[in-house]
Amino acid sequence: MRQAQIPEKFVMETFPFERQPALNKKKILALYDSFEYMTSNQNVLWIGPPGTGKTGLATAFLIQAIDRGYKGHFILFPELMEKLYKSVADHSEEKLIRAFASYDCLHIDELGYVEVEPVQVGLFFTLMNKRHKKKTTLITSNLGFTQWGTFLKNDHLTAALIDRLTENTHVINMKKCISLRQRLEPLREDSPDDK
């Protein structure tokens, strides 16, 4: 679990489904309980606005896989892109892709937060291609498929990536879900009448 580098240990039992009535709880729990996403090397993609619980749900799936003896890893998409970019400089791309391709379950969080260079797009596609139908990838994103071209900036590779992903992926649409994050009360200045 420590090697998986999971920042927050979210588990399914504590997810506040009652606060997300637009979420298909039955579908998510059926997928989670069957464990087919791991046994059949399927991907799961959560798409929706910030704060809706995408990372929490994906992390719960990752933790379940690790608890059952699979090798897993968590990484933010910007961090993965940075690692891929640096690997080009020291010619360690193949080694890095091999390492990320080896995880039974890889959770890539916040896909789409950064624009990427063409070399990064190519390496990311190579990684996803190596994992395709062989390993499970869990992805969270604020952006729907039609917007992926805006940060990947390569229409052909974007289309090929989406084609591979959707062939073997459960897509959890959270676009109508609301943010679960607590909002702080705004600070207000004391008015002269309060003194």
N, C-alpha and C positions, 0 to 999 in steps of 0.2 A: 504493500500500500504506500509506503514511504517513497519508493522508487517511481511510483506513478505520478508524483508531483501534483496531486490534487489540492488546490488551494483551500476549498471548503468541502467538508465531508457531508454532502446532502444525501439523504436516504429517502426512498419512496414513501415510507411510513409517515414521514413528517410533512410531505408536500400538501399545501393547503388547497386541495381541490375545491372545497366549499367556497373559496374566494375567487375561483375561476370557473364560473358556470358555463362559459363559452367553450371550455376545453372538453374534449371527448375522453372523459376519465375511463370509461369502459374499454375503449380502444387501446389506450396507453397501458392500462393494467393487464389487458389480455396479452399484449406484446411482451411486456415485462415478465409476467408470470410464466409464459410459455418458454421463454429463454431462447426462442427460435432465432432471434437476431444474432445470437452467438453460434448456435449449433448449425445454422445454415449460412453463416458469413454474410448476413444482411446488414445494410447501413440504416441508420435512423437520422433523419434531418428535421430539426425543429426550426420553423420560420415564424417570426413575429416581432413585435415592438420590444424595446428595452424593458427590463424589469418584470416580464411576464412569467418567468420561471423556467425558461429554456435551459439555462445552464444547470439549474438544480435538477431537472428531470434527466438531462443527459449524464450528469455526474452520478445520479442514482443508478442508471443503467451500467455505467463504467464500474462503479463500486461492486455491483452485483456480480459482474463478470470476474473481477479480481477475487472476490470472496469465494467464487467457485473454481479458483485455480488457474484462471487465464491471466496472461501477462497484458497489462494495460498501461496507458499513459495519457495524461492531460496536457494540452498545450494551447495557448492562445494563438489564433491565426497570425497576428502581427509578429509574434515571437518566432513562429515557424518560418515565416517569410524572411525574417532577419537571419535566421540560421541558414536557410537555403542560400541567401545572398552571400553570406560570409564563406560558405563552403566553396563557392566558385573561386573566390580569391585564393584559397589555399588548396584548391583542386581536390577537395574531400567530398564532392557532391555524391559520388557513388556510395561511399561509406555512410554518409548521413541518410540518404534515401533508403539504403539497406536497413539501417537501424530503425527508422520510422516505419518501414514496411514490415518489420518483424513483429511488431506489437499485435497481439490477437485482437485487441480492442483499443482504438485510438480515438480520443475525444479532441476534436479541433473546435475550439470555442471562438465565437465572435468573427466568423468568416465575413469579410467585406469591410472591415473597419479601416483598412489601409489600401492605398493604390499600390500596385506592384509593378516591378520592372518586367520586361519580356522574358528575361532569363529566369526570373522567379516563377512566372506563370508556367514556363516549360517544365521546370523541375517539379512544381506542384502537380502538374498533370501527370508527369512520370510516376510520382509517388502514388497518386490516386489510381493510376492504371495498374501499378504493381499490386495494390491492395484489392483491386476489383475482383469480387467473387471469391477471394482467398481469405480475407480478413474483414472484421467489422470496423466501420468508421462511424462515429457519432459526430454530427456537425450541428452547430447552432449558428443562426444568421438572422440579422434584422432585415435582410434584403430577400425579396422573392427572386426566382430564377431570371425573370426578365431584366432585373437590375444587375445581374452578375457581370455583365459585359462592361459596366461602368468602372469597376475596379480591376478586373482582369485584363481589360483593354486588348483582347484578342478574340474576335468573333468566332473564328474556327475552333480554337482550343476551348473556348467557353461552351460552345455547342457540343463538342465532343465530351467534355467533362460532365455536363448536365445529362447527356445521353447515357453515359456509363452509370452515373449516380442514380438516375431515375429507374434504370432497369432493375436494380436490386435494392431499392430503398423504400422504407416506410417514411412518408412525409407527414409530419405533425404540423398542421396549420394552426398557428396561434395568433393570427392577424387580428382576430376580434377579441383577444384577451386583454385584460387591463393590467397596469403595473401593480405589482405586489409590494413595491418598496414604500417604506414609511416616509411620509413627507414631514419635514420639520416645520413647525409653526413659524411664520415669518416674524422676524424681530421687528418691533415697532418702537419708534422714538416715543419717549414720554412727552405727552403734550403739556403745555404750560399749565393747563387746568389741573393736572395730576399733582402738581407741587404745592 
